[in-house]
């Protein structure tokens, strides 16, 4: 379906089509604006994986094949705020969902924490009998129990809970051996662009850690997240989904850039001028270099790096971009670049912007540049 658009009369038809594509591909990536029907599509996909079969006891039972993350996943967790006492606030789990199958035996705390501590410093413990989660925070040598975490921290916790379950499925753990597909819809709706890069990178690492038996659909309205996933899962099929009067239109995006590169360049220009350059900024720079190389017909982003006398083939700078854009970056404690790497970053960025001419009025020098050499 390269460079073509196909119209589907219903989301059920589209879901069936995606299942067919996943017979051939490991990953399908969908970009769609809010209101298009992404969440409803994920549910239609999930419903098509349900089957009613006869169990060992002769009774009918329903089997499933899709582990999904969307707005309904977040609804499996609800707060009990202890309105009378105000001191015992817990997050309750709807354990009637198969999502929570066999939690106690799987020691979920130890599986969730490594994901969670990439993003926040909160801790938690699970009361499996009551299906409750209590949060606490350690400040120096003091522990604050039964805290009500922020909405953003709650969303991150639910996402990390899902990641831990997805890891079990990818690792073919027996409790999740029913999972044939993973469908993820907008996992980062509350995160900004910088954090979107880290979330996408972490998710790609998890998906690629398996043996490829599980097939995955990821849909998002977040342009940067979509493009990072395209880079990380380079062989995925990529589509733009839109809603037209005729139905749902699926268009193959091939390698067409779908993010606001000017806005990203402005951000990189500003941090280069201010000196507040963090390790994840190399991810953004690499993303722009790759899309520019594709647009100009080059096979590798290194073609967009200016050759200099001490690096005539651009090998050193290309290698730096390659290495420094693959770190395991923390959202909670972003790491500032070392001074030497800041120098490399500025040079690669400024040479790129001079080689590929952009409107200079969009990139004025900062009035206070006292930190430029930091």
N, C-alpha and C positions, 0 to 999 in steps of 0.2 A: 504494500500500500504506500510505497515511497512517493513523496511529493504529491499525494492525492488526498482527497477528502471523501469520507463516506458518511452518509446520513442514516440514522437509526430512528425508527418510529417511536421506540420506547426505551427506557432504561433497562428493561429486561432483555431486549434484543442486544443492546450494547454490552451488558454483562456477559451474555452468552458468547458474544464475539471476543471479548477479552479472555475468557476461558479458553477459547480456541487458539488465540495467539500464544497463550502460555503453554500450550502443548509443544511449541517450538522455541520459545524464549524464556529465560529465567526471570526477567524483569520487564515490567511495563510501567512507564512514568507518564502521568497525566498532569498537564497544567490547565487549570480552569478557574475563572473568576468566581467569587462567592455568589451564590444564588443560581449557579448553573445546574446543580443537582449532584454534586460530588458525594455528599453523605448518603443520599438516597441510592446512588449507584453502588456504593460500598455495601449497603444493605441488600440490594437486589442481587449482587454477586454472592453474598453470604447465603441468602435464601436458596439460590440455585444449587448450593452444595448440600442441602438437607435431603435426607432420604429416610423413609420409614421402612424398617426391616424387622424381621422376627428375631427376638432375642433368644438366648439359650434356654430361658424359662418358658418359651412359647408365647410370651407377650410381645406386643409391638413396641419398638423403641426408635427414637430418632437419632440418626447419625449426622455428623457435620464434617466439613473438610476445611473450613476457613477460620483462622484466627485473625480477628480484625481489631483495629484501633480507629475510633471516630468519636463523635460527640456522645454516642450511646455508651461507649466504654467508660467515659468519665462519669456518666450517670450511675454506674455500678457502685460508686463511692458517694456516701452522703454523710453530712455532719450531724452528730448529736451534741449540741452545745451546752447541755446540762443547764437549762435556763433557770432552774430553781437554785442549784448550788453554785453554779458558775465556776467550778473548779475541776471538773472532770470532763473535758472536751475530747471526744474521740471521733475518728472517721470510721464509719461502718461500711462493711463489705456485703454486697448482695450475693451471698454464697450459693444461691439457687442457680447462678450462672456457671456454665462449664468452664468459664475463664479461670475460676478459682479452684479447679480440680486438684486435690491432693496437696494442698499448700503446706501443711504441717510437716509431712514427710519429706518435703523438698527443701526445707530450711530456707524459706524465701528471704528472710532478713539478710543472710550472708550473700545472697544473689543480687538483691536490689541495691544494697549499700554501695558497691563499687560504681554503679551507674549514677546513683544519687549524689555521691560526693564529688562527681565531676561538675555539678551544677550548683550545689548549695551545701551549707554546713549543718543542716538539721539532721537529727537522728530520730529513730522510731523503734517501737517494738510492737509485735502483733500478738493479740490474745486470740488464739485460734478457736477456743471454745465459744467465745462471745462474738467472734468475727469482727473485732475492733482493732483499730490502729491508733496508738498513742504517740504523740510527737514530743520530743524534748530537745533542748539545745544546751550544749556545754560551753560555758563562758569562763575561760581560765580554769580555776579549780572548782567552779560552781555549776551545778546542774539545775536547769529550769524545767520542771516536769509539766506535762499535760498542757502544752501550749497550743494555741490556735494559729496554725501557720497561715501565711498570706495566700491569696488566691493564686498568685503566680507560683509559689512554692508547692501548693496543692497540685496544680497542673503538672509541674515538673515531677512530683512524686508519682502521680498516676502514670505519666509517660515512662518513668523508670521502672515502675511495676510491670508495665507492658513489655518493656525491653527485656526484663528478666524472664518473663514467660516466653517471649519470642526466642530468647537464647536457648531455653529448654527445648522448644520445638525444633530449632535449627540443629541442636545437638542430638535430636531423636530420643529424648527422654521418654520413657514408656507412657507416662501420664498424658503426654501430648503427641503420641504417635498417630493420632487421627488428623493432624494438621497437614494438609497438602498445599494450602495457599495461605499467605499472609497478605492482608489488605490494610494499608495504612492511609488514612485520610487526614491531612493537615495536622501533623503532630506538633507544630511549632507556632500556632496562631498567636501565642502571647510573647514570643521571643523576638528580639530585634535582629538586624541583619548580621551583626558580628556573631551572635550566638547561633544563628541559623547555620552558619558554616560549620561550627563545631558539632551541632546536633546531626547535620547531614553526614559529616565525616564519621561520627560514632556509629550511626545507623548503617552506613555502607560497610564498615568494618565487621559489624555483627552479621549482616546478611552474607557477606563473602566468606565468613568463617565456616560455613557449612559445606556439605558435599554437593549442593545444587539440586537436591530432590525437591525442596520446597520452592515454589514459584511465588513471586511477589508483585503486587500492584501498589504503587504509591501515587496518590493524587494530592495536589497542593495548589493554593492560589498565590503562594509566596514565590516570586520570580527568582530570587537569589537561591533559595533552597532548592527549587526545581533544577536550576543550572548546576549547582554543586553536585546534586545527585546524578545528573547527566554525565558530569566529569568523572565521578567516582564509579558509577556503573556504566562504563563506556559502551558496552554492547547492548544496553537496554533499548527497547523500542520507546520512542518519545512522541507524545501526541498533545495537541491542543484541543481541548473539548469546549464546545460552545453550544448554546441553545438557540436554535433558529425556529422560525415559524413552521418549517418542514420537519423539525425533529431535532435530535441530538447529533451534532456534526463532529466527527473525529478527524482531525487533520494531522498528518505526519509532519513533525517540525524538522526532521533530519537534524542538521547542526545549526539551525537558525538561532542566533542569540535572542533570548527572551528576557534579558534583564536590563536595568537602566544603567548602562556602563558609564554614562556621563556623571550620574549621581555618585557612583562608586569611585570614579576617578577624583571627583571633588573631595570626597572623604579622605582618600589616600593623600591627595595634595595637602589637605589641611593638617593631617597628622604628621606629614613629612615636614611641614613648616613649623609646627608647634614642638616637635621633638617627642611627642607622646605616641611612640610607635610600639605596638604590641606584636607578639609573635603571630597572631592570627591575621595580621594585615598582609603577610606574605601569601596567605590563602587567597585573599581578594585580588592581589596583584597577579598571581598565577592564573586565576579565573579569567581576568581581563586579557592577559597575554594569549591564553589559549583561544578565546573567542575571536580575538583580532587575527591570529594566525589562520584560523578557519576561514574568516571573511576574506582574507587576502590570498587564500589558496595554498598556504604553507602546511606542511605535515606536522610541524612541531612548533611549540611556542618559542623555542630558542631562536627561531628565525626573526622574531620581533625584538630581540635583545641586541642593542647596538654593540658592534665590534670595536674594541679599543686596542691601543698599541700593546698593552701588557696582557691582553686576552684576545688575540686577533680572531680566534674562532668562536668566541663567546662561550667557551666550554665552562669556564669558572663560574660566570654569573648564572648560566643555565643550571649548573649543578647546585648552586646556592639556592635558587628559587625552588628547585626540585626537592632538596632536602628540607629547607626551612618551611615548606608548605605542607609537610606531612607529620607535624608534631601532634601529640595527644594533648590538645589544649583544654584547659579548664575554664568554664564559664564563671565559676565562683572566684577564682584567683587568676585573672589574666596576667600573663608574664610579659613584662616590658623587654624589648629587644636589648641585647648587648650593644654598646656603642659602635663596635666594629660592624655589626650586622645592620645597624641603623644607617651607617654610611653606604653600605652596599644597596640597601633598600632605596635610599634617596637617589643614588646614581642610576639604578635600573629604571626607576619610575620616571625621573626627569629626562633621561635619554629616550625612553619610550614616548613620552609626551612631545618631545621635540621632533622625533622621527615621524610620528603619526599625528599630524597637525590638528589640534583642537582649538576652539575659540579661546584666546588668552584672557578675554574678559571674564570668562567663567572661573578662572583660577588666579585671582589676585593674591599678591604676597600678603602674609599676615603682618599686621602693624607692629606686633611685638614678636621678634624672632630670637629672643634671648636664649631659648632652649634649643635652637636649631642644631647646635653642635653637641647636644647632650647625648 
